[in-house]
């Protein structure tokens, strides 16, 4: 059994924990703390999942020695990148973009002893993290039970986070301006929590789903899967937030969405590096902010250079103007349904983002119902 299979096996047993009775209350509290903070402290959570899975498979391994450079150590980051993080994503559980070991406080070249000096910001989480590792290192046969308890708490939190988005009752009279107004409200509400920057990406992705079905330019094209919006431009292995592939599997079109970011020459240079690697026909950089005025000339020069060297058209535009334009080409009802579904299932969003869209959908339906009634009366 490999790490992926072991993770899935333990997760499948985590809905019920009634049979786990002999873990001291002190350690249960530590375990609950990790589960409760899984969405906020994804690095810590991902690393501890990796260590527990490895301990379960290899009880003799000292999991405190998480780097192969340590005497008697192993590469936790490699196991995480290859098996753990991809499987967490597959299961719809909290996960990092690539690996928990990309978190500076966790990548320090020292064993995870109780006196580990890595600066994990949440002191209670750090205490729980190190004590759980110490506990399982001393009692290896508890690794599975500890991970089941963590997963059980995450499952409980996820059930509370899940919000079913109301479907439109009267979609007949949906108009573009009303939809755009609702999207602007959804994107730019001050939520006070992370995740809101993903909303424009989901809207553009929903738009592309319809474009691929309805517009001849995208005939035989395939829409790539959505990745994490928290991965940095320098560590991401994709050409953009959204990718369209041609029938041969090559990148045909890429979209990079910048939420609350002014477009400067650095953003265009990063796009240039991705264009050199993936060679799309078009590369969109969409922002809700302006192009940096002092760098407009330099940006235009680089766009022309990219076109001459690679035949790629770089298009810089606003998020809302782009959505408004393409909504004229697609089914509005399909777009709303696709966007609502993406908001419902996205694990990087908080329940507050989903509740807000529910509120807006209900408002949209009231507006449509009133308009429909007046139309029928006339």
TORKOL-4160 file (C-alpha; in steps of 0.2 Angstrom, whole numbers, padded with zeros to 4 digits, m for minus):
378
<pt num="1" X="0000" Y="0000" Z="0000"/>
<pt num="2" X="0007" Y="0017" Z="m0005"/>
<pt num="3" X="0004" Y="0034" Z="0003"/>
<pt num="4" X="m0011" Y="0038" Z="m0007"/>
<pt num="5" X="m0019" Y="0022" Z="m0004"/>
<pt num="6" X="m0016" Y="0023" Z="0014"/>
<pt num="7" X="m0023" Y="0041" Z="0015"/>
<pt num="8" X="m0039" Y="0036" Z="0006"/>
<pt num="9" X="m0041" Y="0021" Z="0017"/>
<pt num="10" X="m0040" Y="0031" Z="0033"/>
<pt num="11" X="m0051" Y="0045" Z="0026"/>
<pt num="12" X="m0064" Y="0032" Z="0022"/>
<pt num="13" X="m0065" Y="0026" Z="0041"/>
<pt num="14" X="m0066" Y="0044" Z="0047"/>
<pt num="15" X="m0084" Y="0047" Z="0047"/>
<pt num="16" X="m0086" Y="0038" Z="0063"/>
<pt num="17" X="m0074" Y="0038" Z="0077"/>
<pt num="18" X="m0084" Y="0030" Z="0091"/>
<pt num="19" X="m0071" Y="0015" Z="0092"/>
<pt num="20" X="m0057" Y="0027" Z="0096"/>
<pt num="21" X="m0057" Y="0028" Z="0115"/>
<pt num="22" X="m0039" Y="0027" Z="0122"/>
<pt num="23" X="m0031" Y="0043" Z="0117"/>
<pt num="24" X="m0028" Y="0054" Z="0132"/>
<pt num="25" X="m0039" Y="0070" Z="0133"/>
<pt num="26" X="m0024" Y="0081" Z="0132"/>
<pt num="27" X="m0019" Y="0074" Z="0115"/>
<pt num="28" X="m0037" Y="0074" Z="0109"/>
<pt num="29" X="m0037" Y="0092" Z="0112"/>
<pt num="30" X="m0021" Y="0094" Z="0102"/>
<pt num="31" X="m0029" Y="0084" Z="0088"/>
<pt num="32" X="m0045" Y="0094" Z="0088"/>
<pt num="33" X="m0035" Y="0110" Z="0087"/>
<pt num="34" X="m0026" Y="0104" Z="0071"/>
<pt num="35" X="m0043" Y="0099" Z="0063"/>
<pt num="36" X="m0051" Y="0115" Z="0068"/>
<pt num="37" X="m0037" Y="0126" Z="0060"/>
<pt num="38" X="m0035" Y="0115" Z="0045"/>
<pt num="39" X="m0042" Y="0128" Z="0033"/>
<pt num="40" X="m0032" Y="0142" Z="0041"/>
<pt num="41" X="m0016" Y="0133" Z="0044"/>
<pt num="42" X="m0015" Y="0122" Z="0028"/>
<pt num="43" X="0004" Y="0120" Z="0029"/>
<pt num="44" X="0004" Y="0113" Z="0047"/>
<pt num="45" X="m0011" Y="0102" Z="0043"/>
<pt num="46" X="m0004" Y="0095" Z="0027"/>
<pt num="47" X="0013" Y="0092" Z="0035"/>
<pt num="48" X="0005" Y="0082" Z="0049"/>
<pt num="49" X="m0006" Y="0072" Z="0038"/>
<pt num="50" X="0010" Y="0067" Z="0028"/>
<pt num="51" X="0020" Y="0063" Z="0044"/>
<pt num="52" X="0006" Y="0052" Z="0051"/>
<pt num="53" X="0003" Y="0043" Z="0034"/>
<pt num="54" X="0022" Y="0039" Z="0033"/>
<pt num="55" X="0022" Y="0033" Z="0051"/>
<pt num="56" X="0008" Y="0022" Z="0048"/>
<pt num="57" X="0017" Y="0014" Z="0033"/>
<pt num="58" X="0034" Y="0014" Z="0041"/>
<pt num="59" X="0033" Y="0013" Z="0060"/>
<pt num="60" X="0051" Y="0012" Z="0063"/>
<pt num="61" X="0054" Y="0029" Z="0054"/>
<pt num="62" X="0058" Y="0044" Z="0066"/>
<pt num="63" X="0045" Y="0056" Z="0058"/>
<pt num="64" X="0053" Y="0071" Z="0067"/>
<pt num="65" X="0067" Y="0070" Z="0055"/>
<pt num="66" X="0057" Y="0076" Z="0040"/>
<pt num="67" X="0072" Y="0080" Z="0028"/>
<pt num="68" X="0083" Y="0067" Z="0019"/>
<pt num="69" X="0098" Y="0078" Z="0024"/>
<pt num="70" X="0096" Y="0073" Z="0042"/>
<pt num="71" X="0104" Y="0058" Z="0049"/>
<pt num="72" X="0091" Y="0044" Z="0048"/>
<pt num="73" X="0079" Y="0056" Z="0040"/>
<pt num="74" X="0067" Y="0055" Z="0024"/>
<pt num="75" X="0060" Y="0068" Z="0012"/>
<pt num="76" X="0043" Y="0073" Z="0019"/>
<pt num="77" X="0041" Y="0086" Z="0005"/>
<pt num="78" X="0043" Y="0073" Z="m0009"/>
<pt num="79" X="0030" Y="0062" Z="m0002"/>
<pt num="80" X="0018" Y="0077" Z="0001"/>
<pt num="81" X="0021" Y="0083" Z="m0017"/>
<pt num="82" X="0019" Y="0066" Z="m0025"/>
<pt num="83" X="0005" Y="0058" Z="m0015"/>
<pt num="84" X="m0003" Y="0068" Z="0000"/>
<pt num="85" X="m0007" Y="0085" Z="m0008"/>
<pt num="86" X="m0014" Y="0078" Z="m0024"/>
<pt num="87" X="m0025" Y="0066" Z="m0014"/>
<pt num="88" X="m0031" Y="0079" Z="m0002"/>
<pt num="89" X="m0037" Y="0089" Z="m0018"/>
<pt num="90" X="m0045" Y="0074" Z="m0025"/>
<pt num="91" X="m0055" Y="0071" Z="m0009"/>
<pt num="92" X="m0060" Y="0089" Z="m0008"/>
<pt num="93" X="m0050" Y="0092" Z="0008"/>
<pt num="94" X="m0040" Y="0107" Z="0013"/>
<pt num="95" X="m0023" Y="0107" Z="0004"/>
<pt num="96" X="m0009" Y="0118" Z="m0001"/>
<pt num="97" X="m0005" Y="0123" Z="m0019"/>
<pt num="98" X="0010" Y="0111" Z="m0020"/>
<pt num="99" X="0017" Y="0106" Z="m0003"/>
<pt num="100" X="0016" Y="0110" Z="0016"/>
<pt num="101" X="0034" Y="0111" Z="0016"/>
<pt num="102" X="0034" Y="0127" Z="0005"/>
<pt num="103" X="0029" Y="0136" Z="0021"/>
<pt num="104" X="0045" Y="0144" Z="0028"/>
<pt num="105" X="0041" Y="0140" Z="0046"/>
<pt num="106" X="0040" Y="0121" Z="0042"/>
<pt num="107" X="0054" Y="0119" Z="0030"/>
<pt num="108" X="0068" Y="0123" Z="0043"/>
<pt num="109" X="0082" Y="0110" Z="0043"/>
<pt num="110" X="0079" Y="0104" Z="0061"/>
<pt num="111" X="0069" Y="0089" Z="0068"/>
<pt num="112" X="0051" Y="0093" Z="0074"/>
<pt num="113" X="0056" Y="0090" Z="0092"/>
<pt num="114" X="0046" Y="0098" Z="0106"/>
<pt num="115" X="0058" Y="0113" Z="0106"/>
<pt num="116" X="0058" Y="0116" Z="0087"/>
<pt num="117" X="0061" Y="0134" Z="0083"/>
<pt num="118" X="0051" Y="0136" Z="0067"/>
<pt num="119" X="0040" Y="0152" Z="0069"/>
<pt num="120" X="0023" Y="0144" Z="0067"/>
<pt num="121" X="0012" Y="0160" Z="0069"/>
<pt num="122" X="m0002" Y="0152" Z="0079"/>
<pt num="123" X="0006" Y="0146" Z="0096"/>
<pt num="124" X="m0008" Y="0135" Z="0100"/>
<pt num="125" X="m0007" Y="0126" Z="0083"/>
<pt num="126" X="0012" Y="0125" Z="0085"/>
<pt num="127" X="0010" Y="0117" Z="0102"/>
<pt num="128" X="m0003" Y="0105" Z="0095"/>
<pt num="129" X="0008" Y="0101" Z="0080"/>
<pt num="130" X="0024" Y="0096" Z="0090"/>
<pt num="131" X="0015" Y="0087" Z="0103"/>
<pt num="132" X="0005" Y="0076" Z="0091"/>
<pt num="133" X="0021" Y="0072" Z="0082"/>
<pt num="134" X="0029" Y="0067" Z="0099"/>
<pt num="135" X="0014" Y="0057" Z="0104"/>
<pt num="136" X="0014" Y="0046" Z="0088"/>
<pt num="137" X="0033" Y="0045" Z="0087"/>
<pt num="138" X="0032" Y="0037" Z="0105"/>
<pt num="139" X="0016" Y="0026" Z="0101"/>
<pt num="140" X="0017" Y="0022" Z="0082"/>
<pt num="141" X="0001" Y="0012" Z="0082"/>
<pt num="142" X="m0009" Y="0027" Z="0086"/>
<pt num="143" X="m0005" Y="0036" Z="0069"/>
<pt num="144" X="m0021" Y="0030" Z="0060"/>
<pt num="145" X="m0032" Y="0034" Z="0075"/>
<pt num="146" X="m0025" Y="0052" Z="0076"/>
<pt num="147" X="m0027" Y="0055" Z="0058"/>
<pt num="148" X="m0045" Y="0049" Z="0058"/>
<pt num="149" X="m0049" Y="0061" Z="0072"/>
<pt num="150" X="m0041" Y="0075" Z="0062"/>
<pt num="151" X="m0051" Y="0070" Z="0047"/>
<pt num="152" X="m0067" Y="0068" Z="0057"/>
<pt num="153" X="m0066" Y="0086" Z="0063"/>
<pt num="154" X="m0062" Y="0092" Z="0045"/>
<pt num="155" X="m0077" Y="0083" Z="0038"/>
<pt num="156" X="m0088" Y="0091" Z="0052"/>
<pt num="157" X="m0082" Y="0108" Z="0048"/>
<pt num="158" X="m0084" Y="0105" Z="0029"/>
<pt num="159" X="m0102" Y="0100" Z="0032"/>
<pt num="160" X="m0105" Y="0117" Z="0040"/>
<pt num="161" X="m0096" Y="0126" Z="0026"/>
<pt num="162" X="m0106" Y="0118" Z="0013"/>
<pt num="163" X="m0120" Y="0129" Z="0006"/>
<pt num="164" X="m0132" Y="0124" Z="m0007"/>
<pt num="165" X="m0134" Y="0138" Z="m0019"/>
<pt num="166" X="m0152" Y="0142" Z="m0024"/>
<pt num="167" X="m0156" Y="0139" Z="m0042"/>
<pt num="168" X="m0165" Y="0153" Z="m0052"/>
<pt num="169" X="m0184" Y="0150" Z="m0053"/>
<pt num="170" X="m0187" Y="0162" Z="m0067"/>
<pt num="171" X="m0172" Y="0163" Z="m0078"/>
<pt num="172" X="m0182" Y="0169" Z="m0094"/>
<pt num="173" X="m0179" Y="0187" Z="m0091"/>
<pt num="174" X="m0161" Y="0188" Z="m0085"/>
<pt num="175" X="m0152" Y="0203" Z="m0092"/>
<pt num="176" X="m0133" Y="0205" Z="m0093"/>
<pt num="177" X="m0133" Y="0222" Z="m0083"/>
<pt num="178" X="m0141" Y="0214" Z="m0069"/>
<pt num="179" X="m0130" Y="0199" Z="m0069"/>
<pt num="180" X="m0115" Y="0210" Z="m0070"/>
<pt num="181" X="m0121" Y="0220" Z="m0055"/>
<pt num="182" X="m0123" Y="0204" Z="m0045"/>
<pt num="183" X="m0106" Y="0198" Z="m0049"/>
<pt num="184" X="m0098" Y="0215" Z="m0045"/>
<pt num="185" X="m0107" Y="0214" Z="m0028"/>
<pt num="186" X="m0100" Y="0197" Z="m0025"/>
<pt num="187" X="m0082" Y="0200" Z="m0030"/>
<pt num="188" X="m0080" Y="0217" Z="m0021"/>
<pt num="189" X="m0089" Y="0214" Z="m0005"/>
<pt num="190" X="m0077" Y="0216" Z="0010"/>
<pt num="191" X="m0078" Y="0199" Z="0018"/>
<pt num="192" X="m0064" Y="0200" Z="0030"/>
<pt num="193" X="m0058" Y="0182" Z="0026"/>
<pt num="194" X="m0047" Y="0174" Z="0013"/>
<pt num="195" X="m0054" Y="0167" Z="m0003"/>
<pt num="196" X="m0063" Y="0181" Z="m0011"/>
<pt num="197" X="m0049" Y="0183" Z="m0025"/>
<pt num="198" X="m0055" Y="0166" Z="m0032"/>
<pt num="199" X="m0072" Y="0173" Z="m0036"/>
<pt num="200" X="m0068" Y="0182" Z="m0053"/>
<pt num="201" X="m0058" Y="0167" Z="m0058"/>
<pt num="202" X="m0073" Y="0156" Z="m0055"/>
<pt num="203" X="m0084" Y="0168" Z="m0065"/>
<pt num="204" X="m0072" Y="0168" Z="m0080"/>
<pt num="205" X="m0070" Y="0149" Z="m0079"/>
<pt num="206" X="m0089" Y="0148" Z="m0080"/>
<pt num="207" X="m0089" Y="0159" Z="m0095"/>
<pt num="208" X="m0076" Y="0148" Z="m0104"/>
<pt num="209" X="m0087" Y="0133" Z="m0101"/>
<pt num="210" X="m0100" Y="0140" Z="m0111"/>
<pt num="211" X="m0088" Y="0148" Z="m0124"/>
<pt num="212" X="m0081" Y="0131" Z="m0128"/>
<pt num="213" X="m0099" Y="0124" Z="m0131"/>
<pt num="214" X="m0106" Y="0138" Z="m0141"/>
<pt num="215" X="m0092" Y="0148" Z="m0150"/>
<pt num="216" X="m0084" Y="0140" Z="m0166"/>
<pt num="217" X="m0066" Y="0147" Z="m0161"/>
<pt num="218" X="m0066" Y="0134" Z="m0147"/>
<pt num="219" X="m0072" Y="0119" Z="m0157"/>
<pt num="220" X="m0063" Y="0103" Z="m0151"/>
<pt num="221" X="m0054" Y="0113" Z="m0137"/>
<pt num="222" X="m0054" Y="0107" Z="m0119"/>
<pt num="223" X="m0055" Y="0117" Z="m0103"/>
<pt num="224" X="m0041" Y="0113" Z="m0091"/>
<pt num="225" X="m0046" Y="0109" Z="m0072"/>
<pt num="226" X="m0045" Y="0124" Z="m0060"/>
<pt num="227" X="m0030" Y="0124" Z="m0049"/>
<pt num="228" X="m0027" Y="0133" Z="m0033"/>
<pt num="229" X="m0028" Y="0152" Z="m0033"/>
<pt num="230" X="m0015" Y="0153" Z="m0019"/>
<pt num="231" X="0000" Y="0147" Z="m0029"/>
<pt num="232" X="0012" Y="0160" Z="m0033"/>
<pt num="233" X="0016" Y="0164" Z="m0051"/>
<pt num="234" X="0034" Y="0158" Z="m0049"/>
<pt num="235" X="0029" Y="0141" Z="m0041"/>
<pt num="236" X="0014" Y="0137" Z="m0052"/>
<pt num="237" X="0017" Y="0124" Z="m0066"/>
<pt num="238" X="0002" Y="0130" Z="m0076"/>
<pt num="239" X="0002" Y="0144" Z="m0089"/>
<pt num="240" X="m0012" Y="0154" Z="m0080"/>
<pt num="241" X="m0027" Y="0153" Z="m0069"/>
<pt num="242" X="m0037" Y="0146" Z="m0083"/>
<pt num="243" X="m0031" Y="0136" Z="m0098"/>
<pt num="244" X="m0039" Y="0130" Z="m0114"/>
<pt num="245" X="m0031" Y="0116" Z="m0123"/>
<pt num="246" X="m0032" Y="0112" Z="m0142"/>
<pt num="247" X="m0036" Y="0094" Z="m0148"/>
<pt num="248" X="m0018" Y="0090" Z="m0148"/>
<pt num="249" X="m0016" Y="0094" Z="m0129"/>
<pt num="250" X="m0006" Y="0110" Z="m0132"/>
<pt num="251" X="m0011" Y="0126" Z="m0123"/>
<pt num="252" X="m0022" Y="0136" Z="m0135"/>
<pt num="253" X="m0027" Y="0150" Z="m0123"/>
<pt num="254" X="m0022" Y="0156" Z="m0106"/>
<pt num="255" X="m0030" Y="0168" Z="m0093"/>
<pt num="256" X="m0022" Y="0176" Z="m0078"/>
<pt num="257" X="m0034" Y="0185" Z="m0066"/>
<pt num="258" X="m0027" Y="0199" Z="m0055"/>
<pt num="259" X="m0039" Y="0204" Z="m0041"/>
<pt num="260" X="m0035" Y="0221" Z="m0034"/>
<pt num="261" X="m0018" Y="0222" Z="m0043"/>
<pt num="262" X="m0012" Y="0235" Z="m0054"/>
<pt num="263" X="m0005" Y="0228" Z="m0070"/>
<pt num="264" X="0014" Y="0232" Z="m0070"/>
<pt num="265" X="0029" Y="0227" Z="m0081"/>
<pt num="266" X="0033" Y="0213" Z="m0068"/>
<pt num="267" X="0016" Y="0204" Z="m0071"/>
<pt num="268" X="0019" Y="0205" Z="m0090"/>
<pt num="269" X="0037" Y="0198" Z="m0088"/>
<pt num="270" X="0030" Y="0184" Z="m0078"/>
<pt num="271" X="0017" Y="0181" Z="m0092"/>
<pt num="272" X="0031" Y="0182" Z="m0105"/>
<pt num="273" X="0040" Y="0167" Z="m0096"/>
<pt num="274" X="0025" Y="0157" Z="m0096"/>
<pt num="275" X="0022" Y="0161" Z="m0114"/>
<pt num="276" X="0039" Y="0155" Z="m0119"/>
<pt num="277" X="0036" Y="0139" Z="m0110"/>
<pt num="278" X="0018" Y="0135" Z="m0116"/>
<pt num="279" X="0017" Y="0145" Z="m0132"/>
<pt num="280" X="m0002" Y="0149" Z="m0132"/>
<pt num="281" X="m0011" Y="0158" Z="m0146"/>
<pt num="282" X="m0018" Y="0171" Z="m0134"/>
<pt num="283" X="m0014" Y="0176" Z="m0116"/>
<pt num="284" X="m0026" Y="0187" Z="m0107"/>
<pt num="285" X="m0021" Y="0197" Z="m0091"/>
<pt num="286" X="m0037" Y="0202" Z="m0083"/>
<pt num="287" X="m0038" Y="0214" Z="m0068"/>
<pt num="288" X="m0050" Y="0225" Z="m0059"/>
<pt num="289" X="m0037" Y="0239" Z="m0058"/>
<pt num="290" X="m0028" Y="0250" Z="m0071"/>
<pt num="291" X="m0011" Y="0248" Z="m0080"/>
<pt num="292" X="0003" Y="0257" Z="m0071"/>
<pt num="293" X="0003" Y="0273" Z="m0080"/>
<pt num="294" X="0022" Y="0275" Z="m0079"/>
<pt num="295" X="0025" Y="0258" Z="m0087"/>
<pt num="296" X="0012" Y="0259" Z="m0101"/>
<pt num="297" X="0026" Y="0262" Z="m0114"/>
<pt num="298" X="0037" Y="0248" Z="m0108"/>
<pt num="299" X="0022" Y="0236" Z="m0107"/>
<pt num="300" X="0016" Y="0240" Z="m0125"/>
<pt num="301" X="0034" Y="0237" Z="m0131"/>
<pt num="302" X="0035" Y="0220" Z="m0122"/>
<pt num="303" X="0018" Y="0215" Z="m0129"/>
<pt num="304" X="0024" Y="0218" Z="m0147"/>
<pt num="305" X="0040" Y="0209" Z="m0143"/>
<pt num="306" X="0030" Y="0194" Z="m0137"/>
<pt num="307" X="0019" Y="0194" Z="m0153"/>
<pt num="308" X="0034" Y="0195" Z="m0165"/>
<pt num="309" X="0044" Y="0181" Z="m0156"/>
<pt num="310" X="0030" Y="0169" Z="m0152"/>
<pt num="311" X="0015" Y="0174" Z="m0162"/>
<pt num="312" X="0005" Y="0176" Z="m0146"/>
<pt num="313" X="m0007" Y="0190" Z="m0143"/>
<pt num="314" X="m0007" Y="0197" Z="m0126"/>
<pt num="315" X="m0023" Y="0205" Z="m0121"/>
<pt num="316" X="m0024" Y="0216" Z="m0105"/>
<pt num="317" X="m0042" Y="0220" Z="m0100"/>
<pt num="318" X="m0053" Y="0223" Z="m0085"/>
<pt num="319" X="m0062" Y="0208" Z="m0077"/>
<pt num="320" X="m0079" Y="0216" Z="m0078"/>
<pt num="321" X="m0078" Y="0223" Z="m0096"/>
<pt num="322" X="m0072" Y="0205" Z="m0102"/>
<pt num="323" X="m0087" Y="0196" Z="m0093"/>
<pt num="324" X="m0099" Y="0209" Z="m0100"/>
<pt num="325" X="m0093" Y="0207" Z="m0117"/>
<pt num="326" X="m0093" Y="0188" Z="m0118"/>
<pt num="327" X="m0110" Y="0186" Z="m0109"/>
<pt num="328" X="m0117" Y="0193" Z="m0125"/>
<pt num="329" X="m0111" Y="0177" Z="m0134"/>
<pt num="330" X="m0117" Y="0163" Z="m0122"/>
<pt num="331" X="m0132" Y="0157" Z="m0113"/>
<pt num="332" X="m0135" Y="0168" Z="m0097"/>
<pt num="333" X="m0145" Y="0154" Z="m0088"/>
<pt num="334" X="m0131" Y="0142" Z="m0091"/>
<pt num="335" X="m0118" Y="0154" Z="m0085"/>
<pt num="336" X="m0127" Y="0157" Z="m0069"/>
<pt num="337" X="m0129" Y="0139" Z="m0066"/>
<pt num="338" X="m0111" Y="0135" Z="m0069"/>
<pt num="339" X="m0105" Y="0149" Z="m0058"/>
<pt num="340" X="m0117" Y="0144" Z="m0044"/>
<pt num="341" X="m0110" Y="0126" Z="m0045"/>
<pt num="342" X="m0092" Y="0132" Z="m0045"/>
<pt num="343" X="m0095" Y="0143" Z="m0030"/>
<pt num="344" X="m0104" Y="0128" Z="m0021"/>
<pt num="345" X="m0090" Y="0116" Z="m0023"/>
<pt num="346" X="m0074" Y="0127" Z="m0022"/>
<pt num="347" X="m0065" Y="0122" Z="m0006"/>
<pt num="348" X="m0054" Y="0138" Z="m0006"/>
<pt num="349" X="m0070" Y="0149" Z="m0003"/>
<pt num="350" X="m0077" Y="0152" Z="0014"/>
<pt num="351" X="m0096" Y="0149" Z="0018"/>
<pt num="352" X="m0098" Y="0168" Z="0019"/>
<pt num="353" X="m0094" Y="0169" Z="0000"/>
<pt num="354" X="m0107" Y="0156" Z="m0003"/>
<pt num="355" X="m0120" Y="0164" Z="0008"/>
<pt num="356" X="m0117" Y="0180" Z="m0001"/>
<pt num="357" X="m0120" Y="0172" Z="m0018"/>
<pt num="358" X="m0136" Y="0164" Z="m0012"/>
<pt num="359" X="m0142" Y="0181" Z="m0006"/>
<pt num="360" X="m0138" Y="0188" Z="m0023"/>
<pt num="361" X="m0147" Y="0174" Z="m0032"/>
<pt num="362" X="m0163" Y="0177" Z="m0022"/>
<pt num="363" X="m0162" Y="0195" Z="m0026"/>
<pt num="364" X="m0159" Y="0191" Z="m0044"/>
<pt num="365" X="m0174" Y="0180" Z="m0044"/>
<pt num="366" X="m0185" Y="0193" Z="m0036"/>
<pt num="367" X="m0180" Y="0206" Z="m0050"/>
<pt num="368" X="m0183" Y="0193" Z="m0063"/>
<pt num="369" X="m0200" Y="0189" Z="m0056"/>
<pt num="370" X="m0206" Y="0207" Z="m0056"/>
<pt num="371" X="m0199" Y="0210" Z="m0074"/>
<pt num="372" X="m0208" Y="0194" Z="m0080"/>
<pt num="373" X="m0224" Y="0199" Z="m0072"/>
<pt num="374" X="m0224" Y="0216" Z="m0080"/>
<pt num="375" X="m0220" Y="0208" Z="m0097"/>
<pt num="376" X="m0234" Y="0197" Z="m0096"/>
<pt num="377" X="m0246" Y="0210" Z="m0090"/>
<pt num="378" X="m0241" Y="0221" Z="m0105"/>
